[in-house]
Amino acid sequence: MALVLPTIPRIVFTVLEPLSLVAGFLGPFVSPEWFLAEQIAGSPQQEITQNAKMIAYQLGNIYLLMALVGVAVLYTTTEAKVVRSYLIALAIADVGHVGITCYVMEYERAVDIAHWNSMAWGNLGATGFLFFFRLAYLFRLFGPDRQPIAVKQGKKSN
């Protein structure tokens, strides 16, 4: 299980992040109307089109895919280079995610932390938290990568 990650990043990236992505997956499937209305705090909930419902479901599906890819990569590799490359890609995507969210929310709403709803906390707060931890790991603020213990293969006796 992500043997190369130091303890704190391992907990963040192999437990907290996949759980948050599963929560993101469930939102549109429980109520696509609520999920879409909550994207921008203060937006009125309204009837949604089939196109909007499809986009909400597809976004939920992408959250599940991200959780599964993260678990697959981080729980199976023992190569620090793979982990680092994966986390660099996610850090780049974090910047895009926060940037797009701020652009669409508009500056006043994006910086009004006191009035953020659950979606703003997820899109900005959680993503910012994960970005901070990705950078901290990449800059080795948690220490060096751990060296996985080589598994010794038993030899068959003849």
C-alpha positions in Angstrom: 0.0 0.0 0.0 1.8 3.1 -1.3 4.9 1.9 0.4 7.0 4.8 -0.8 4.8 7.5 0.8 5.6 8.8 4.2 2.9 8.2 6.8 0.9 11.5 6.6 0.8 11.8 2.8 -0.1 8.1 2.6 -3.1 8.7 4.9 -4.1 11.8 2.9 -3.7 10.3 -0.6 -4.8 6.7 0.0 -7.6 7.2 2.5 -9.0 10.7 2.7 -8.8 11.6 -1.0 -10.5 8.4 -2.3 -13.2 8.8 0.4 -13.8 12.4 -0.7 -14.0 11.3 -4.4 -16.6 8.6 -3.5 -18.6 11.3 -1.8 -18.3 13.4 -5.0 -19.5 10.4 -7.0 -22.6 9.9 -4.7 -23.8 13.5 -4.9 -25.2 13.6 -8.4 -26.6 10.1 -8.1 -28.5 10.9 -4.9 -29.9 14.2 -6.4 -28.7 15.7 -9.6 -30.9 18.7 -9.0 -29.3 19.4 -5.6 -25.8 18.6 -7.0 -26.1 21.1 -9.8 -27.8 23.8 -7.7 -25.0 23.6 -5.1 -22.2 24.2 -7.6 -22.5 27.9 -6.9 -23.6 28.9 -3.4 -26.8 30.9 -3.4 -28.0 29.6 -6.8 -31.7 28.7 -6.8 -32.5 25.0 -7.2 -34.5 24.6 -10.4 -35.6 21.9 -12.7 -32.7 20.6 -14.8 -32.6 19.5 -18.4 -31.7 16.0 -19.4 -28.4 17.4 -20.8 -27.5 18.9 -17.4 -28.5 15.6 -15.6 -26.2 13.7 -18.0 -23.3 16.0 -17.3 -23.9 15.7 -13.5 -23.9 11.9 -13.7 -20.8 11.9 -15.9 -19.0 14.2 -13.5 -19.9 11.8 -10.7 -18.6 8.9 -12.7 -15.3 10.7 -13.2 -15.0 11.2 -9.5 -15.4 7.4 -9.0 -12.9 6.8 -11.8 -10.4 9.1 -10.1 -10.9 7.3 -6.8 -10.3 3.9 -8.5 -7.2 5.1 -10.4 -5.7 6.6 -7.2 -6.3 3.4 -5.3 -4.9 1.3 -8.1 -1.8 3.4 -8.6 -1.0 4.2 -4.9 -1.8 0.7 -3.6 0.1 -1.3 -6.2 3.3 0.6 -7.1 6.5 0.5 -5.2 8.2 3.0 -7.5 8.6 6.5 -6.2 8.9 7.8 -9.7 5.4 6.6 -10.5 3.9 8.0 -7.3 5.6 11.4 -7.9 4.5 11.6 -11.6 0.9 10.7 -10.6 0.9 13.4 -7.9 2.4 16.0 -10.2 -0.4 15.3 -12.7 -3.0 15.7 -9.9 -1.4 19.0 -8.7 -1.6 20.4 -12.2 -5.3 19.3 -12.4 -5.9 20.9 -9.0 -4.8 24.3 -10.3 -7.2 24.0 -13.2 -10.0 22.8 -11.0 -9.6 25.7 -8.5 -9.1 28.2 -11.4 -12.3 27.1 -13.2 -14.3 27.1 -10.0 -13.1 30.6 -9.1 -13.8 31.9 -12.6 -17.3 30.6 -12.7 -18.2 31.5 -9.1 -16.8 34.9 -9.7 -14.2 36.5 -7.4 -16.6 37.9 -4.7 -18.2 34.5 -4.0 -14.9 32.6 -4.3 -13.2 34.6 -1.6 -16.3 34.8 0.7 -15.2 31.8 2.7 -17.8 32.5 5.4 -20.6 31.8 2.9 -19.2 28.7 1.2 -21.5 25.8 0.9 -20.5 22.1 0.8 -19.6 22.3 -2.9 -17.4 25.3 -2.5 -15.6 23.6 0.4 -15.1 20.6 -1.8 -14.1 22.4 -5.0 -11.9 25.0 -3.3 -11.2 24.0 0.2 -10.6 20.3 -0.3 -8.8 20.7 -3.6 -6.6 23.4 -2.0 -5.8 21.1 0.9 -4.9 18.3 -1.4 -2.8 20.6 -3.6 -0.9 21.8 -0.5 -0.2 18.2 0.5 0.9 17.3 -3.0 3.4 20.1 -3.1 4.6 19.4 0.4 5.2 15.8 -0.6 6.9 16.7 -3.9 9.2 19.2 -2.0 9.9 16.4 0.5 8.6 18.3 3.5 7.4 15.0 5.0 10.9 13.5 4.6 12.3 11.3 1.9 10.4 8.5 0.2 10.3 5.3 2.1 12.2 2.4 0.6 9.9 -0.6 0.2 11.2 -3.8 1.7 12.1 -6.3 -1.0 10.0 -9.4 -0.8 12.2 -12.4 -0.7 11.1 -15.2 -3.0 11.6 -18.6 -1.6 13.7 -21.0 -3.7 12.3 -24.5 -4.4 14.5 -27.2 -3.0 15.3 -30.0 -5.5 
